[in-house]
């Protein structure tokens, strides 16, 4: 009732919008931003005191550097990025010590290795160039582990930095890479055109916490109400999306924000992100087992070598818990 009243107040009194605290959010482009679109269109952020402004990032380095520089307040990024930069294992050296942390979940699994038509096995990738966002963060270690399980050592292939997942999906379909890791729903169009899914991360390496909400501890401490309001709006959007009665309206929202998506692709995106065991996380809850898998991979492949075994070092769910009270 309180949130509905707030929505009506904003609608009836435009001047109230000026009282909303702005939260600048930097994201990878694509259908994973569905909850953000719903929360904006339904007034769910405004109902909780925030105005969210969304900016796409070309790659993870730009995202992390911009977040730490204070140009953005929140990022939807991989848990691996948080751990990597906090441990000094990131793709680039940072100008100052980071204070990144994960405050809520976003996507469990839904991480796929997709290859060119005719490349039907891991072995077929030997000697080929494979696309990544960064060679030492994000999904790079997922890729290395899957390839190792298929019998390929790190000297059997090359990694080429081609940008975020949307850019890599485009590179794959343009024939500029043999294979890459894609996250749902970005695998849908390539697979509909005959590109081959060679592996699912959760099948190959176990539970996997992929994308989640990230912020700076310093910003969160000074903007607790804004972060709590953001979480409430995002979780409300997830609740709405998971209600199957809203499926057709949700698909329409998806297509408004991704006009290049066909009706069929949008329906498949709903199935991929909302209709199975992988995809959006109900209530935005971080998966503890999936977080541990990220640490295990980083302990194996990260440089300088470190044994990492405590996910709580990189997670603070206190803001999330306040939002759900």
ZATIPA-739839 format. One record per residue (C-alpha): residue number from 1; residue in three letters; x, y, z. Coordinates in Angstrom, 3 decimals. Layout:
+-----+------+----------+----------+----------+
!  nr ! rest !       c1 !       c2 !       c3 !
+-----+------+----------+----------+----------+
! NUM !  Ala !        X !        Y !        Z !
...
+-----+------+----------+----------+----------+
This chain:
+-----+------+----------+----------+----------+
!  nr ! rest !       c1 !       c2 !       c3 !
+-----+------+----------+----------+----------+
!   1 !  Unk !    0.000 !    0.000 !    0.000 !
!   2 !  Unk !    2.841 !    2.405 !    0.884 !
!   3 !  Unk !    4.536 !    1.775 !   -2.464 !
!   4 !  Unk !    1.278 !    2.199 !   -4.410 !
!   5 !  Unk !    0.651 !    5.491 !   -2.636 !
!   6 !  Unk !    4.125 !    6.672 !   -3.556 !
!   7 !  Unk !    3.572 !    5.800 !   -7.217 !
!   8 !  Unk !    0.271 !    7.731 !   -7.240 !
!   9 !  Unk !    1.917 !   10.700 !   -5.534 !
!  10 !  Unk !    4.634 !   10.869 !   -8.167 !
!  11 !  Unk !    2.052 !   10.541 !  -10.941 !
!  12 !  Unk !   -0.261 !   13.225 !   -9.571 !
!  13 !  Unk !    2.449 !   15.631 !   -8.392 !
!  14 !  Unk !    5.278 !   15.823 !  -10.945 !
!  15 !  Unk !    7.276 !   18.084 !   -8.641 !
!  16 !  Unk !    7.704 !   15.182 !   -6.255 !
!  17 !  Unk !   10.022 !   13.531 !   -8.790 !
!  18 !  Unk !   12.619 !   16.146 !   -7.917 !
!  19 !  Unk !   12.846 !   14.598 !   -4.455 !
!  20 !  Unk !   13.862 !   11.237 !   -5.834 !
!  21 !  Unk !   17.519 !   10.348 !   -5.329 !
!  22 !  Unk !   19.234 !    9.516 !   -8.601 !
!  23 !  Unk !   21.066 !    6.198 !   -8.834 !
!  24 !  Unk !   23.379 !    5.900 !  -11.830 !
!  25 !  Unk !   23.552 !    2.270 !  -12.975 !
!  26 !  Unk !   26.061 !    0.883 !  -15.485 !
!  27 !  Unk !   25.154 !   -2.367 !  -17.201 !
!  28 !  Unk !   26.102 !   -4.676 !  -20.027 !
!  29 !  Unk !   23.558 !   -4.174 !  -22.822 !
!  30 !  Unk !   20.946 !   -6.844 !  -23.463 !
!  31 !  Unk !   17.888 !   -8.653 !  -22.205 !
!  32 !  Unk !   19.323 !   -9.229 !  -18.757 !
!  33 !  Unk !   18.261 !   -5.661 !  -17.961 !
!  34 !  Unk !   14.597 !   -6.700 !  -18.113 !
!  35 !  Unk !   13.959 !   -6.062 !  -14.367 !
!  36 !  Unk !   15.364 !   -2.538 !  -14.725 !
!  37 !  Unk !   13.019 !   -1.812 !  -17.613 !
!  38 !  Unk !   10.014 !   -3.166 !  -15.713 !
!  39 !  Unk !   10.894 !   -1.246 !  -12.553 !
!  40 !  Unk !   11.156 !    1.971 !  -14.540 !
!  41 !  Unk !    7.961 !    1.478 !  -16.542 !
!  42 !  Unk !    5.925 !    0.384 !  -13.516 !
!  43 !  Unk !    7.203 !    3.154 !  -11.278 !
!  44 !  Unk !    8.704 !    0.639 !   -8.857 !
!  45 !  Unk !   11.912 !    2.605 !   -8.392 !
!  46 !  Unk !   10.040 !    5.879 !   -7.961 !
!  47 !  Unk !    7.771 !    4.207 !   -5.403 !
!  48 !  Unk !   10.878 !    3.562 !   -3.344 !
!  49 !  Unk !   12.413 !    6.997 !   -3.586 !
!  50 !  Unk !   14.894 !    6.584 !   -6.427 !
!  51 !  Unk !   15.271 !    7.527 !  -10.056 !
!  52 !  Unk !   17.438 !    5.018 !  -11.901 !
!  53 !  Unk !   19.429 !    6.086 !  -14.937 !
!  54 !  Unk !   20.911 !    3.277 !  -17.016 !
!  55 !  Unk !   24.134 !    3.485 !  -19.028 !
!  56 !  Unk !   25.537 !    0.629 !  -21.150 !
!  57 !  Unk !   29.189 !   -0.328 !  -20.833 !
!  58 !  Unk !   31.384 !   -1.529 !  -23.708 !
!  59 !  Unk !   33.396 !   -3.850 !  -21.465 !
!  60 !  Unk !   34.163 !   -4.783 !  -17.872 !
!  61 !  Unk !   37.299 !   -2.635 !  -17.532 !
!  62 !  Unk !   35.367 !    0.518 !  -18.422 !
!  63 !  Unk !   32.602 !   -0.525 !  -16.042 !
!  64 !  Unk !   34.873 !   -1.149 !  -13.049 !
!  65 !  Unk !   37.047 !    1.926 !  -13.586 !
!  66 !  Unk !   33.984 !    4.151 !  -14.022 !
!  67 !  Unk !   32.294 !    2.719 !  -10.933 !
!  68 !  Unk !   35.388 !    3.249 !   -8.792 !
!  69 !  Unk !   35.792 !    6.783 !  -10.137 !
!  70 !  Unk !   32.323 !    7.624 !   -8.845 !
!  71 !  Unk !   30.814 !    8.153 !  -12.291 !
!  72 !  Unk !   28.271 !    5.448 !  -11.468 !
!  73 !  Unk !   26.736 !    4.233 !   -8.225 !
!  74 !  Unk !   25.670 !    0.669 !   -9.030 !
!  75 !  Unk !   26.800 !   -1.887 !  -11.585 !
!  76 !  Unk !   25.291 !   -5.115 !  -12.782 !
!  77 !  Unk !   28.508 !   -7.087 !  -13.114 !
!  78 !  Unk !   29.893 !  -10.566 !  -12.526 !
!  79 !  Unk !   30.787 !  -11.752 !   -9.052 !
!  80 !  Unk !   34.174 !  -12.726 !  -10.473 !
!  81 !  Unk !   34.896 !   -9.076 !  -11.322 !
!  82 !  Unk !   34.290 !   -8.064 !   -7.705 !
!  83 !  Unk !   36.621 !  -10.752 !   -6.364 !
!  84 !  Unk !   39.299 !  -10.194 !   -9.006 !
!  85 !  Unk !   39.713 !   -6.487 !   -8.412 !
!  86 !  Unk !   39.457 !   -6.772 !   -4.633 !
!  87 !  Unk !   42.263 !   -9.356 !   -4.710 !
!  88 !  Unk !   44.544 !   -7.466 !   -7.084 !
!  89 !  Unk !   43.945 !  -10.023 !   -9.846 !
!  90 !  Unk !   42.001 !   -7.770 !  -12.190 !
!  91 !  Unk !   42.521 !   -7.149 !  -15.868 !
!  92 !  Unk !   44.121 !   -3.756 !  -15.205 !
!  93 !  Unk !   45.919 !   -2.036 !  -12.358 !
!  94 !  Unk !   43.649 !    0.379 !  -10.536 !
!  95 !  Unk !   44.658 !    3.871 !   -9.496 !
!  96 !  Unk !   43.513 !    3.299 !   -5.905 !
!  97 !  Unk !   42.509 !    0.393 !   -3.681 !
!  98 !  Unk !   38.949 !   -0.660 !   -4.573 !
!  99 !  Unk !   36.075 !   -1.040 !   -2.115 !
! 100 !  Unk !   33.685 !   -3.055 !   -4.269 !
! 101 !  Unk !   31.109 !   -5.424 !   -2.818 !
! 102 !  Unk !   28.121 !   -7.450 !   -3.990 !
! 103 !  Unk !   24.827 !   -6.432 !   -2.352 !
! 104 !  Unk !   22.255 !   -8.643 !   -4.107 !
! 105 !  Unk !   21.940 !  -11.418 !   -6.666 !
! 106 !  Unk !   20.860 !  -11.161 !  -10.265 !
! 107 !  Unk !   21.572 !  -14.181 !  -12.467 !
! 108 !  Unk !   22.301 !  -17.764 !  -11.552 !
! 109 !  Unk !   24.043 !  -19.760 !  -14.286 !
! 110 !  Unk !   22.642 !  -19.246 !  -17.808 !
! 111 !  Unk !   26.262 !  -19.073 !  -19.012 !
! 112 !  Unk !   26.904 !  -20.911 !  -22.297 !
! 113 !  Unk !   29.842 !  -21.722 !  -24.544 !
! 114 !  Unk !   28.622 !  -21.158 !  -28.113 !
! 115 !  Unk !   30.638 !  -21.909 !  -31.261 !
! 116 !  Unk !   30.491 !  -21.462 !  -35.008 !
! 117 !  Unk !   28.372 !  -23.927 !  -37.045 !
! 118 !  Unk !   30.428 !  -27.015 !  -37.773 !
! 119 !  Unk !   32.486 !  -26.767 !  -34.568 !
! 120 !  Unk !   30.713 !  -29.550 !  -32.720 !
! 121 !  Unk !   33.108 !  -30.285 !  -29.870 !
! 122 !  Unk !   35.605 !  -28.710 !  -27.511 !
! 123 !  Unk !   38.388 !  -30.494 !  -29.389 !
! 124 !  Unk !   37.367 !  -28.627 !  -32.552 !
! 125 !  Unk !   38.399 !  -25.358 !  -30.887 !
! 126 !  Unk !   42.066 !  -26.336 !  -30.777 !
! 127 !  Unk !   44.256 !  -23.759 !  -32.476 !
! 128 !  Unk !   41.451 !  -21.221 !  -32.760 !
! 129 !  Unk !   40.864 !  -17.708 !  -31.468 !
! 130 !  Unk !   38.150 !  -17.408 !  -28.832 !
! 131 !  Unk !   36.479 !  -14.168 !  -27.767 !
! 132 !  Unk !   36.470 !  -12.854 !  -24.200 !
! 133 !  Unk !   35.663 !   -9.558 !  -22.528 !
! 134 !  Unk !   38.834 !   -9.713 !  -20.438 !
! 135 !  Unk !   41.422 !  -12.477 !  -20.245 !
! 136 !  Unk !   41.633 !  -12.600 !  -16.447 !
! 137 !  Unk !   38.161 !  -11.647 !  -15.189 !
! 138 !  Unk !   34.477 !  -12.216 !  -15.859 !
! 139 !  Unk !   33.819 !  -15.546 !  -17.563 !
! 140 !  Unk !   37.375 !  -16.138 !  -18.784 !
! 141 !  Unk !   38.063 !  -18.755 !  -16.115 !
! 142 !  Unk !   34.744 !  -20.483 !  -16.816 !
! 143 !  Unk !   35.891 !  -20.770 !  -20.424 !
! 144 !  Unk !   39.333 !  -22.078 !  -19.438 !
! 145 !  Unk !   37.857 !  -24.702 !  -17.132 !
! 146 !  Unk !   35.391 !  -25.950 !  -19.730 !
! 147 !  Unk !   38.154 !  -26.148 !  -22.330 !
! 148 !  Unk !   40.430 !  -28.003 !  -19.891 !
! 149 !  Unk !   37.679 !  -30.520 !  -19.218 !
! 150 !  Unk !   37.507 !  -31.035 !  -22.982 !
! 151 !  Unk !   41.232 !  -31.753 !  -23.158 !
! 152 !  Unk !   42.573 !  -28.354 !  -24.227 !
! 153 !  Unk !   45.463 !  -26.697 !  -22.412 !
! 154 !  Unk !   45.976 !  -22.941 !  -22.301 !
! 155 !  Unk !   48.484 !  -23.177 !  -25.143 !
! 156 !  Unk !   45.942 !  -24.841 !  -27.444 !
! 157 !  Unk !   43.940 !  -21.681 !  -28.176 !
! 158 !  Unk !   44.210 !  -17.890 !  -28.058 !
! 159 !  Unk !   41.958 !  -15.421 !  -26.276 !
! 160 !  Unk !   40.982 !  -12.182 !  -27.999 !
! 161 !  Unk !   39.390 !   -9.309 !  -26.068 !
! 162 !  Unk !   36.287 !   -8.302 !  -28.033 !
! 163 !  Unk !   34.120 !   -6.588 !  -25.404 !
! 164 !  Unk !   31.016 !   -7.437 !  -23.388 !
! 165 !  Unk !   28.618 !  -10.272 !  -24.087 !
! 166 !  Unk !   26.485 !   -8.411 !  -26.625 !
! 167 !  Unk !   29.583 !   -7.412 !  -28.590 !
! 168 !  Unk !   30.884 !  -10.974 !  -28.481 !
! 169 !  Unk !   27.580 !  -12.378 !  -29.704 !
! 170 !  Unk !   27.807 !  -10.020 !  -32.661 !
! 171 !  Unk !   31.436 !  -10.959 !  -33.275 !
! 172 !  Unk !   30.479 !  -14.637 !  -33.268 !
! 173 !  Unk !   27.756 !  -14.113 !  -35.864 !
! 174 !  Unk !   30.109 !  -12.003 !  -37.994 !
! 175 !  Unk !   32.617 !  -14.859 !  -38.065 !
! 176 !  Unk !   35.251 !  -12.885 !  -36.132 !
! 177 !  Unk !   35.680 !  -15.557 !  -33.463 !
! 178 !  Unk !   35.362 !  -19.331 !  -33.335 !
! 179 !  Unk !   33.522 !  -19.436 !  -30.018 !
! 180 !  Unk !   32.717 !  -17.406 !  -26.934 !
! 181 !  Unk !   30.874 !  -17.442 !  -23.632 !
! 182 !  Unk !   27.379 !  -15.962 !  -23.904 !
! 183 !  Unk !   24.835 !  -15.326 !  -21.169 !
! 184 !  Unk !   21.108 !  -15.728 !  -21.637 !
! 185 !  Unk !   19.310 !  -14.490 !  -23.581 !
! 186 !  Unk !   22.186 !  -13.607 !  -25.940 !
! 187 !  Unk !   22.610 !  -17.194 !  -27.115 !
! 188 !  Unk !   19.069 !  -17.344 !  -28.524 !
! 189 !  Unk !   19.643 !  -15.642 !  -31.882 !
! 190 !  Unk !   22.945 !  -17.406 !  -32.718 !
! 191 !  Unk !   21.514 !  -20.804 !  -31.794 !
! 192 !  Unk !   18.448 !  -20.135 !  -33.968 !
! 193 !  Unk !   20.875 !  -19.671 !  -36.865 !
! 194 !  Unk !   22.761 !  -22.918 !  -36.352 !
! 195 !  Unk !   25.503 !  -21.874 !  -33.972 !
! 196 !  Unk !   26.431 !  -24.667 !  -31.582 !
! 197 !  Unk !   26.119 !  -24.698 !  -27.814 !
! 198 !  Unk !   29.069 !  -26.758 !  -26.610 !
! 199 !  Unk !   28.557 !  -26.443 !  -22.849 !
! 200 !  Unk !   26.449 !  -25.010 !  -20.039 !
! 201 !  Unk !   28.543 !  -23.685 !  -17.177 !
! 202 !  Unk !   26.422 !  -25.161 !  -14.380 !
! 203 !  Unk !   26.573 !  -28.604 !  -16.010 !
! 204 !  Unk !   30.336 !  -28.391 !  -16.455 !
! 205 !  Unk !   31.511 !  -26.714 !  -13.257 !
! 206 !  Unk !   28.551 !  -26.767 !  -10.867 !
! 207 !  Unk !   26.499 !  -23.951 !   -9.275 !
! 208 !  Unk !   27.593 !  -20.569 !  -10.583 !
! 209 !  Unk !   26.776 !  -17.062 !   -9.395 !
! 210 !  Unk !   27.013 !  -14.946 !  -12.504 !
! 211 !  Unk !   25.760 !  -11.348 !  -12.607 !
! 212 !  Unk !   24.774 !   -9.468 !   -9.458 !
! 213 !  Unk !   24.417 !   -5.995 !   -7.974 !
! 214 !  Unk !   27.725 !   -4.272 !   -7.193 !
! 215 !  Unk !   28.531 !   -0.971 !   -5.493 !
! 216 !  Unk !   31.295 !    0.780 !   -3.589 !
! 217 !  Unk !   31.141 !    0.350 !    0.171 !
! 218 !  Unk !   31.850 !    4.061 !    0.628 !
! 219 !  Unk !   28.951 !    5.093 !   -1.612 !
! 220 !  Unk !   26.557 !    2.583 !   -0.012 !
! 221 !  Unk !   27.375 !    3.803 !    3.484 !
! 222 !  Unk !   26.522 !    7.391 !    2.531 !
! 223 !  Unk !   23.468 !    6.488 !    0.425 !
! 224 !  Unk !   21.808 !    3.687 !    2.353 !
! 225 !  Unk !   18.247 !    4.839 !    1.627 !
! 226 !  Unk !   18.959 !    5.019 !   -2.099 !
! 227 !  Unk !   20.503 !    1.555 !   -2.224 !
! 228 !  Unk !   17.678 !    0.055 !   -0.159 !
! 229 !  Unk !   15.156 !    1.762 !   -2.453 !
! 230 !  Unk !   16.946 !    0.442 !   -5.522 !
! 231 !  Unk !   16.863 !   -3.119 !   -4.150 !
! 232 !  Unk !   13.164 !   -2.861 !   -3.300 !
! 233 !  Unk !   12.313 !   -1.638 !   -6.777 !
! 234 !  Unk !   14.430 !   -4.315 !   -8.457 !
! 235 !  Unk !   12.988 !   -7.142 !   -6.347 !
! 236 !  Unk !    9.447 !   -5.906 !   -6.992 !
! 237 !  Unk !   10.204 !   -6.039 !  -10.725 !
! 238 !  Unk !   11.520 !   -9.596 !  -10.372 !
! 239 !  Unk !    8.354 !  -10.613 !   -8.515 !
! 240 !  Unk !    6.269 !   -9.146 !  -11.323 !
! 241 !  Unk !    8.328 !  -10.877 !  -14.004 !
! 242 !  Unk !    8.123 !  -14.273 !  -12.305 !
! 243 !  Unk !    4.312 !  -14.063 !  -12.243 !
! 244 !  Unk !    3.340 !  -16.027 !  -15.349 !
! 245 !  Unk !    0.151 !  -13.962 !  -15.646 !
! 246 !  Unk !    2.350 !  -11.038 !  -16.699 !
! 247 !  Unk !    4.229 !  -12.925 !  -19.389 !
! 248 !  Unk !    2.689 !  -11.253 !  -22.439 !
! 249 !  Unk !    3.053 !   -7.767 !  -20.990 !
! 250 !  Unk !    6.624 !   -8.601 !  -19.977 !
! 251 !  Unk !    7.408 !   -9.740 !  -23.529 !
! 252 !  Unk !    5.992 !   -6.470 !  -24.853 !
! 253 !  Unk !    8.291 !   -4.551 !  -22.470 !
! 254 !  Unk !   11.247 !   -6.618 !  -23.662 !
! 255 !  Unk !   10.526 !   -5.801 !  -27.293 !
! 256 !  Unk !   10.040 !   -2.096 !  -26.598 !
! 257 !  Unk !   13.515 !   -1.978 !  -25.132 !
! 258 !  Unk !   15.041 !   -4.341 !  -27.694 !
! 259 !  Unk !   13.074 !   -3.505 !  -30.861 !
! 260 !  Unk !   15.293 !   -5.764 !  -32.942 !
! 261 !  Unk !   14.036 !   -8.817 !  -31.009 !
! 262 !  Unk !   11.300 !  -10.849 !  -32.678 !
! 263 !  Unk !    8.249 !  -12.075 !  -30.800 !
! 264 !  Unk !    9.668 !  -15.600 !  -30.882 !
! 265 !  Unk !   13.034 !  -14.475 !  -29.511 !
! 266 !  Unk !   11.360 !  -12.513 !  -26.718 !
! 267 !  Unk !    9.274 !  -15.531 !  -25.756 !
! 268 !  Unk !   12.413 !  -17.685 !  -25.691 !
! 269 !  Unk !   14.107 !  -15.074 !  -23.521 !
! 270 !  Unk !   11.272 !  -15.394 !  -21.011 !
! 271 !  Unk !   11.770 !  -19.168 !  -20.929 !
! 272 !  Unk !   15.548 !  -18.835 !  -20.605 !
! 273 !  Unk !   15.522 !  -16.285 !  -17.790 !
! 274 !  Unk !   12.254 !  -17.012 !  -15.986 !
! 275 !  Unk !   11.029 !  -20.454 !  -16.959 !
! 276 !  Unk !   13.717 !  -22.808 !  -15.647 !
! 277 !  Unk !   16.315 !  -23.439 !  -12.965 !
! 278 !  Unk !   18.796 !  -20.928 !  -14.387 !
! 279 !  Unk !   18.432 !  -17.236 !  -15.125 !
! 280 !  Unk !   17.023 !  -14.500 !  -12.906 !
! 281 !  Unk !   17.285 !  -15.242 !   -9.196 !
! 282 !  Unk !   13.995 !  -15.126 !   -7.308 !
! 283 !  Unk !   13.952 !  -12.227 !   -4.863 !
! 284 !  Unk !   17.465 !  -11.334 !   -6.067 !
! 285 !  Unk !   19.089 !  -13.651 !   -3.558 !
! 286 !  Unk !   22.803 !  -14.418 !   -3.971 !
! 287 !  Unk !   23.556 !  -18.122 !   -4.368 !
! 288 !  Unk !   26.198 !  -19.067 !   -1.782 !
! 289 !  Unk !   27.224 !  -22.279 !   -3.565 !
! 290 !  Unk !   27.555 !  -20.427 !   -6.845 !
! 291 !  Unk !   29.730 !  -17.801 !   -5.175 !
! 292 !  Unk !   32.052 !  -20.525 !   -3.891 !
! 293 !  Unk !   32.448 !  -21.910 !   -7.406 !
! 294 !  Unk !   33.671 !  -18.492 !   -8.530 !
! 295 !  Unk !   36.269 !  -18.534 !   -5.752 !
! 296 !  Unk !   37.376 !  -22.050 !   -6.658 !
! 297 !  Unk !   37.986 !  -21.046 !  -10.282 !
! 298 !  Unk !   39.821 !  -17.898 !   -9.231 !
! 299 !  Unk !   41.961 !  -19.909 !   -6.805 !
! 300 !  Unk !   42.913 !  -22.181 !   -9.692 !
! 301 !  Unk !   43.546 !  -19.626 !  -12.432 !
! 302 !  Unk !   43.988 !  -16.219 !  -10.766 !
! 303 !  Unk !   47.347 !  -14.457 !  -10.715 !
! 304 !  Unk !   49.074 !  -13.773 !   -8.440 !
! 305 !  Unk !   48.041 !  -17.160 !   -7.010 !
! 306 !  Unk !   45.785 !  -17.033 !   -3.948 !
! 307 !  Unk !   43.576 !  -19.497 !   -2.132 !
! 308 !  Unk !   40.153 !  -17.887 !   -1.838 !
! 309 !  Unk !   37.447 !  -19.607 !    0.196 !
! 310 !  Unk !   35.330 !  -16.973 !    1.954 !
! 311 !  Unk !   32.553 !  -15.417 !   -0.193 !
! 312 !  Unk !   31.435 !  -13.203 !    2.697 !
! 313 !  Unk !   34.598 !  -11.134 !    2.210 !
! 314 !  Unk !   33.063 !   -9.717 !   -0.968 !
! 315 !  Unk !   29.366 !   -9.701 !   -0.023 !
! 316 !  Unk !   27.309 !   -7.482 !    2.282 !
! 317 !  Unk !   23.612 !   -8.349 !    2.213 !
! 318 !  Unk !   22.646 !   -5.920 !    4.997 !
! 319 !  Unk !   21.123 !   -3.447 !    2.522 !
! 320 !  Unk !   19.269 !   -6.268 !    0.784 !
! 321 !  Unk !   17.945 !   -7.542 !    4.110 !
! 322 !  Unk !   16.695 !   -4.080 !    5.072 !
! 323 !  Unk !   14.975 !   -3.779 !    1.701 !
! 324 !  Unk !   13.078 !   -7.044 !    2.159 !
! 325 !  Unk !   11.794 !   -6.336 !    5.678 !
+-----+------+----------+----------+----------+
